[in-house]
Amino acid sequence: MQRGSAPVLPWSLLVPVLLVATCLLGAWVQATVPPAEGDVVATALLDAGRAPRRALRLAQRPGWSQGMVVSVSPEVETVLGVGAGRESRTEYGPEVSVPLYMEWQAGAGRGQAHYHVRVGRPEVRAVDDEGMEPAWRLAEELGAVSGRDGVVVLSDRGTPVQAWLQLGPGASAALSTLVRAALSSDWLVTPRFPEEPVGAGGRWVVARAMEGWLAVVTYELVELDGARGRVRFLLLSQGADGPPTPRAEGELRFDLSRPFPERLEVSYTSRAELGTQGARRLEVVRRTRVTLESGSPLAPAHPEMIAAPWISEGEQVRAP
């Protein structure tokens, strides 16, 4: 089974992008106190794009509400050896579907608004018979988010300012860490719009400081028709000593009359090498494809899906 991903900017354009973001970060650090982990530290407009241009700002309307479904499809590829004699194997993990309901709760001033988040009942689908047991275990663990409530504070430029979610009792440390990361400023569920007006073809970067890392998201406004548009993005991360590494790429369709996207598709990638070289070299590539679709969170369960249990009470998990 092959997974596709949205096309992104050419690598030749992204090398200078990382340099620009690094310079911006250096200037920002010299002028202020050190940033907190995950903070948005710099935004730079690279190209304003073609006319007509407009300032991209999300509407924060009282009474707004929307259902959406987040789907996650993981896979792990292992490659043993190098050259013509190498052996490759790809395994697909359980597919997860999580319904969400977002509702405007209150204005927060400065173009920000509070949104109430309600998590529906997650469902898990095994891709084959061997995956049934892991799918059951995952469904049980996801019971800790089933029916939970939370809050997201979102700016009109698409930046999550604050977020928290109440987890059910017995939530594992791994699930708490995953939810915390999803709620943090590092998520890519909303676009990060620039201050300046842009048109189709516009490009900008958002740089963020992390512990020992610089993360840079490059956006390209592929099309803009009135309040609706489409952006492509690529997330690069760079450690203190290593080269820039692609971590995520995707595409997002937005409508400025609503605060959350109509559709999102993003593929996350991580690589690790075990062993040294030659026949003993083992490379592990993990890919996770995430999609978000606007729609009713109350759709009936799919007959092939395993529903997570419905759990009450629990603990609160906040973004870092």
C-alpha positions as CSV (number, residue, x, y, z in Angstrom):
1,M,0.0,0.0,0.0
2,Q,1.4,3.4,-1.0
3,R,0.7,6.6,0.7
4,G,0.7,9.9,-1.2
5,S,1.5,13.4,0.2
6,A,1.0,16.9,-1.0
7,P,3.7,18.5,-3.2
8,V,5.9,21.1,-1.4
9,L,8.4,23.8,-2.3
10,P,11.6,22.7,-4.1
11,W,14.6,22.0,-1.8
12,S,16.6,24.7,-3.6
13,L,14.2,27.3,-2.3
14,L,14.2,26.0,1.3
15,V,18.0,26.2,2.0
16,P,17.9,30.1,2.0
17,V,14.7,29.9,3.9
18,L,16.4,28.2,6.8
19,L,19.2,30.8,6.7
20,V,16.7,33.7,6.9
21,A,14.9,32.1,9.8
22,T,18.2,31.5,11.6
23,C,19.2,35.1,11.2
24,L,15.8,36.3,12.4
25,L,16.1,34.0,15.4
26,G,19.5,35.4,16.3
27,A,18.3,39.0,16.1
28,W,15.3,38.1,18.3
29,V,17.3,36.4,20.9
30,Q,19.8,39.3,21.2
31,A,16.9,41.7,21.7
32,T,14.8,39.7,24.2
33,V,15.0,37.1,26.9
34,P,15.5,33.5,25.8
35,P,12.3,32.0,24.3
36,A,10.3,29.3,26.0
37,E,10.3,25.9,24.4
38,G,7.8,25.8,21.5
39,D,7.4,29.6,21.3
40,V,6.9,31.2,17.9
41,V,9.9,33.4,17.8
42,A,10.0,34.8,14.3
43,T,7.8,35.2,11.2
44,A,9.3,36.4,7.9
45,L,7.6,37.2,4.6
46,L,9.7,36.0,1.7
47,D,7.4,36.8,-1.2
48,A,4.1,38.8,-1.1
49,G,2.8,36.9,-4.1
50,R,0.7,38.2,-7.0
51,A,-2.0,40.9,-6.8
52,P,-4.7,41.1,-5.5
53,R,-3.3,40.7,-2.0
54,R,-5.1,40.8,1.3
55,A,-4.3,40.4,5.0
56,L,-5.2,36.8,6.0
57,R,-7.2,36.9,9.2
58,L,-9.5,34.2,10.5
59,A,-13.0,35.3,11.6
60,Q,-13.8,34.8,15.3
61,R,-17.6,34.8,15.2
62,P,-19.8,34.3,18.3
63,G,-22.1,31.3,17.7
64,W,-19.7,29.5,15.4
65,S,-19.4,25.7,15.7
66,Q,-18.1,22.9,13.5
67,G,-17.6,19.2,13.6
68,M,-14.5,17.6,12.2
69,V,-12.8,14.2,12.0
70,V,-9.1,13.7,12.5
71,S,-7.7,10.5,11.0
72,V,-4.2,9.0,11.7
73,S,-2.5,6.3,9.6
74,P,1.0,5.2,10.7
75,E,3.5,3.0,8.9
76,V,7.0,1.8,9.7
77,E,9.6,0.9,7.0
78,T,12.7,-1.0,7.8
79,V,15.6,-1.3,5.4
80,L,18.4,-3.8,6.1
81,G,21.7,-3.4,4.2
82,V,22.6,-1.1,1.3
83,G,22.6,-1.3,-2.5
84,A,21.1,-4.0,-4.6
85,G,21.2,-6.5,-1.7
86,R,19.2,-4.5,0.7
87,E,15.9,-5.8,2.1
88,S,12.9,-3.6,2.8
89,R,9.7,-4.2,4.7
90,T,6.8,-1.9,5.4
91,E,4.3,-2.5,8.2
92,Y,1.1,-0.5,8.6
93,G,-0.2,0.3,12.1
94,P,-3.8,0.6,13.2
95,E,-5.7,3.5,11.6
96,V,-7.4,5.8,14.1
97,S,-10.4,8.2,13.5
98,V,-11.2,10.8,16.2
99,P,-14.4,13.0,15.8
100,L,-14.2,16.5,17.3
101,Y,-16.7,19.2,17.9
102,M,-15.4,22.8,18.1
103,E,-17.6,25.7,19.4
104,W,-16.9,29.4,19.9
105,Q,-17.0,30.1,23.7
106,A,-15.9,33.7,24.3
107,G,-13.7,36.5,22.9
108,A,-10.3,37.0,24.4
109,G,-9.4,40.4,22.9
110,R,-6.5,41.2,20.5
111,G,-8.1,39.1,17.8
112,Q,-8.2,35.9,20.0
113,A,-11.1,33.7,21.0
114,H,-11.8,30.7,23.3
115,Y,-13.1,27.5,21.7
116,H,-14.7,24.6,23.5
117,V,-13.4,21.3,22.3
118,R,-15.5,18.1,22.6
119,V,-13.8,14.8,21.7
120,G,-16.1,12.1,20.4
121,R,-15.5,8.4,20.6
122,P,-12.3,7.4,18.8
123,E,-12.4,4.4,16.5
124,V,-9.5,2.1,15.5
125,R,-9.2,-0.1,12.4
126,A,-6.7,-2.9,12.0
127,V,-5.2,-3.1,8.5
128,D,-5.0,-6.9,8.7
129,D,-5.7,-9.9,11.0
130,E,-2.3,-9.6,12.7
131,G,-3.2,-6.1,13.7
132,M,-6.4,-6.9,15.6
133,E,-4.8,-7.3,19.0
134,P,-2.8,-4.0,18.8
135,A,-5.9,-2.3,17.5
136,W,-7.9,-3.5,20.5
137,R,-5.2,-2.3,22.9
138,L,-5.0,1.1,21.2
139,A,-8.8,1.5,21.4
140,E,-8.7,0.7,25.1
141,E,-6.0,3.3,25.6
142,L,-7.8,6.0,23.6
143,G,-10.8,5.6,26.0
144,A,-9.0,8.2,28.1
145,V,-9.8,10.9,25.5
146,S,-13.3,9.6,24.6
147,G,-15.9,12.1,25.5
148,R,-13.4,14.5,26.9
149,D,-13.7,18.3,27.0
150,G,-11.1,21.0,26.5
151,V,-10.4,24.6,25.4
152,V,-8.3,26.1,22.6
153,V,-7.4,29.8,22.5
154,L,-6.8,30.7,18.9
155,S,-5.5,34.0,17.4
156,D,-6.9,35.4,14.2
157,R,-3.6,34.6,12.5
158,G,-4.1,30.9,13.2
159,T,-1.7,30.6,16.2
160,P,-2.8,28.4,19.1
161,V,-2.2,30.6,22.1
162,Q,-3.3,28.2,24.8
163,A,-4.9,24.7,24.9
164,W,-5.8,22.0,27.4
165,L,-7.8,18.8,27.4
166,Q,-9.3,16.8,30.3
167,L,-8.1,13.1,30.0
168,G,-10.0,10.2,31.6
169,P,-8.6,8.2,34.6
170,G,-5.8,5.8,33.9
171,A,-4.4,7.7,30.9
172,S,-0.9,6.4,30.1
173,A,2.2,8.6,30.2
174,A,2.6,8.0,26.4
175,L,-0.9,9.2,25.7
176,S,-0.5,12.3,27.9
177,T,2.7,13.2,26.1
178,L,1.0,12.7,22.7
179,V,-1.9,14.9,23.7
180,R,0.4,17.6,25.1
181,A,2.4,17.7,21.9
182,A,-0.8,17.9,19.8
183,L,-2.0,20.8,21.9
184,S,1.3,22.7,21.8
185,S,2.3,25.5,19.4
186,D,4.1,22.9,17.3
187,W,0.9,21.5,15.7
188,L,0.2,22.2,12.1
189,V,-3.6,22.0,12.2
190,T,-4.0,25.7,11.6
191,P,-2.0,27.9,9.2
192,R,0.3,30.6,10.6
193,F,-0.5,33.7,8.5
194,P,1.9,36.6,8.1
195,E,1.2,40.2,9.3
196,E,1.6,41.5,5.7
197,P,-1.0,41.2,2.9
198,V,-0.2,38.3,0.5
199,G,-1.6,37.0,-2.7
200,A,-1.3,33.7,-4.6
201,G,2.3,32.6,-4.8
202,G,3.1,34.3,-1.5
203,R,5.7,32.6,0.7
204,W,6.6,33.1,4.4
205,V,8.4,31.2,7.2
206,V,7.7,30.7,10.9
207,A,10.7,29.9,13.1
208,R,10.3,28.3,16.6
209,A,12.9,27.6,19.3
210,M,12.8,24.2,20.8
211,E,15.1,22.5,23.3
212,G,18.4,22.4,21.4
213,W,16.6,22.7,18.0
214,L,15.4,25.3,15.5
215,A,12.1,24.3,13.8
216,V,11.1,26.2,10.6
217,V,7.8,25.9,8.8
218,T,7.7,27.3,5.2
219,Y,4.3,28.2,3.8
220,E,3.3,28.8,0.2
221,L,-0.1,30.3,-0.7
222,V,-0.9,28.2,-3.7
223,E,-4.3,29.8,-4.4
224,L,-6.5,32.5,-3.0
225,D,-10.1,33.1,-4.1
226,G,-11.9,35.7,-1.9
227,A,-11.9,34.3,1.6
228,R,-10.9,30.8,0.6
229,G,-7.4,29.5,-0.2
230,R,-4.9,26.7,-0.1
231,V,-1.4,26.6,1.4
232,R,1.4,24.0,1.2
233,F,3.9,23.8,4.0
234,L,7.1,22.0,4.9
235,L,8.5,21.7,8.5
236,L,12.3,21.5,8.8
237,S,14.1,21.0,12.0
238,Q,17.8,21.5,12.8
239,G,19.8,20.5,15.8
240,A,22.9,22.3,17.1
241,D,25.3,20.1,15.0
242,G,23.2,18.4,12.4
243,P,21.9,19.4,8.9
244,P,18.3,20.6,8.4
245,T,15.9,17.6,8.2
246,P,12.4,17.5,6.7
247,R,10.0,16.4,9.4
248,A,6.5,17.1,8.0
249,E,4.9,18.3,4.7
250,G,1.3,18.8,3.7
251,E,-1.4,20.9,2.4
252,L,-4.3,22.9,4.0
253,R,-7.5,24.4,2.7
254,F,-8.9,27.3,4.6
255,D,-11.9,29.6,4.6
256,L,-11.3,32.9,6.5
257,S,-14.9,32.9,7.6
258,R,-14.2,30.0,9.9
259,P,-11.3,29.6,12.4
260,F,-10.4,26.0,11.6
261,P,-9.5,24.5,8.2
262,E,-11.9,22.8,5.7
263,R,-9.3,20.1,5.0
264,L,-5.8,19.3,6.1
265,E,-3.4,16.5,4.9
266,V,0.1,16.2,6.5
267,S,2.7,13.5,6.5
268,Y,5.2,13.3,9.5
269,T,8.5,11.5,9.0
270,S,11.2,10.4,11.3
271,R,14.4,8.4,10.6
272,A,16.8,6.4,12.7
273,E,19.8,4.3,11.8
274,L,20.7,1.2,13.8
275,G,24.1,-0.5,13.2
276,T,26.9,0.9,11.3
277,Q,27.3,0.1,7.6
278,G,27.1,-2.5,4.9
279,A,25.0,-5.6,5.4
280,R,24.5,-4.7,9.1
281,R,23.1,-1.3,8.5
282,L,19.4,-1.0,9.5
283,E,17.4,2.1,8.8
284,V,14.0,2.6,10.4
285,V,11.6,5.2,8.8
286,R,8.4,6.1,10.6
287,R,5.7,7.9,8.7
288,T,2.4,9.1,10.0
289,R,-0.3,10.5,7.7
290,V,-2.8,12.8,9.4
291,T,-5.9,14.2,7.7
292,L,-8.6,16.5,9.1
293,E,-12.0,16.9,7.4
294,S,-14.8,19.2,8.2
295,G,-18.0,17.2,8.9
296,S,-20.3,15.9,11.5
297,P,-18.6,14.3,14.6
298,L,-21.8,12.3,15.3
299,A,-21.6,10.1,12.2
300,P,-22.4,6.4,12.9
301,A,-19.5,4.1,13.6
302,H,-17.9,2.2,10.7
303,P,-18.7,-1.5,11.0
304,E,-15.0,-2.4,10.7
305,M,-13.9,0.0,13.4
306,I,-13.2,-0.8,17.0
307,A,-14.8,1.9,19.2
308,A,-12.9,3.2,22.2
309,P,-14.7,2.9,25.6
310,W,-16.5,5.9,27.0
311,I,-14.8,7.0,30.3
312,S,-15.8,9.8,32.7
313,E,-13.7,11.9,35.0
314,G,-9.9,12.2,34.8
315,E,-7.0,14.6,34.7
316,Q,-6.3,17.8,32.7
317,V,-3.4,17.9,30.2
318,R,-2.2,21.3,29.0
319,A,0.1,22.4,26.2
320,P,3.6,23.1,27.4
